[in-house]
Amino acid sequence: MRENQAAYNSEAVIGQYRQMHDLQRPERAIIKETEERLRACRLLDIGVGAGRTTPHFGRDAAYYLGIDSAPQMIQACTENDHYQRDTYHFRVMDAVNMLELDEAPFDYALFSYNGIDLVDDSERRIIFNNLKKMLKHDGCLVFSSHNILSLNDLFCIHRYDTSMSLLRNIYWLLKERYYRRLFEQQHPPWPPDIDFKLIHDGSINFKTITYYIRPSFQIRQLQEHGFHSIRAFSISGAEIMLKDLDLITDPWVYFLCFNA
Ligand SMILES: C[S@@+](CC[C@H](N)C(=O)[O-])C[C@H]1O[C@@H](n2cnc3c(N)ncnc32)[C@H](O)[C@@H]1O
C-alpha cells in the first residue's frame, strides 16, 4: 500500500530502524531450529529495513539478498560498514513484484517483524504465491504477523509514553479511542468473528494501515498456498501448540513453514 511504503521511507522511521540490532525472542528460537539450513544457503530477506536481521540470519549464508520497497532503507543497509561482505546484496524491490528477481530459487525466505502486514489481502496472497515459486522444494519460510486477538489489549490500555509530552499522550489516547469505537461498531462481538482486518493501530503516528489476522486463519492461508509443517512461536520465544493458537493474545506471532 502506497501510504505504508511512504511512511517507511521517511528519515525519522529509518533513524529508528538504524538503532535496532537485537533479535526478537521468537527469531532467536527459529534461528536455533533452522541453524543447519542457514549454513551456506541462498537467503532472501524481504522488507529488510535497515538490516537488523542481516548479520543474524545472513552470517553463514552463501548468498544473502535483502530487498525493501523503501529506497532509503536499502541505502541504510548499503552504507552500513558492517554489511560490506561479498555475500551480502541489497536491492530496492516490492515483494509484490519479486518474481522479477533472477536470483531465485532460494533455500530460505524471511519477512520479519510483521512486514507482510503492510500490504492488503490481495497483495498478501500475491506475495505467498511469489514465495511458493521462488523457494526451492522444501525451502523454509519465516515471517510474523499481527494477531487480531490482541486488539482488545491494544485499544484498552493507553501506554503513557514518558518520551512524549502530556499533550501528545492525550492526542494519542483520543486517537486510540476513536479507532477502538470504529472497530467495535463494525465488529460488535468480542473476540471478533472475522479472520483478518486492516486497521490504523497507531504505528508510525497512525500513518500506516496494518493487517491483523486470526492465527488459526494464518495457518489455513499458508496451507492453501501449499506450505506445510507449519509451526508458530510466541513473543516469549516458546513454541505454540497449533490447537492453542486462538487462545494467544500476543501482539504478533512468528511462523516457520516449508514449501511443498
Ligand atoms: C516493520 S519493518 C521491518 C524491518 C526489518 N525487517 C526488521 O525486522 O527490522 C517493515 C519493512 O518492510 C518494508 N516493506 C513494506 N511493504 C513492503 C513491500 N511490499 N515489499 C518490500 N518491502 C516492504 C518496509 O519498507 C519496512 O522496511
The ligand as an ORCA input file, in Angstrom:
! r2SCAN-3c Opt
* xyz 0 1
  C       8.379     -3.286     10.258
  S       9.669     -3.004      9.122
  C      10.752     -4.350      9.478
  C      12.169     -4.118      9.029
  C      13.136     -5.287      9.262
  N      12.716     -6.489      8.575
  C      13.264     -5.610     10.739
  O      12.801     -6.665     11.154
  O      13.832     -4.781     11.470
  C       8.904     -3.487      7.610
  C       9.733     -3.239      6.374
  O       9.027     -3.783      5.255
  C       9.145     -2.893      4.167
  N       8.017     -3.138      3.248
  C       6.722     -2.789      3.400
  N       5.989     -3.197      2.355
  C       6.854     -3.836      1.516
  C       6.725     -4.471      0.256
  N       5.533     -4.537     -0.353
  N       7.817     -5.007     -0.318
  C       9.035     -4.934      0.278
  N       9.233     -4.331      1.470
  C       8.160     -3.789      2.083
  C       9.140     -1.512      4.806
  O       9.709     -0.545      3.962
  C       9.958     -1.780      6.057
  O      11.326     -1.548      5.859
*
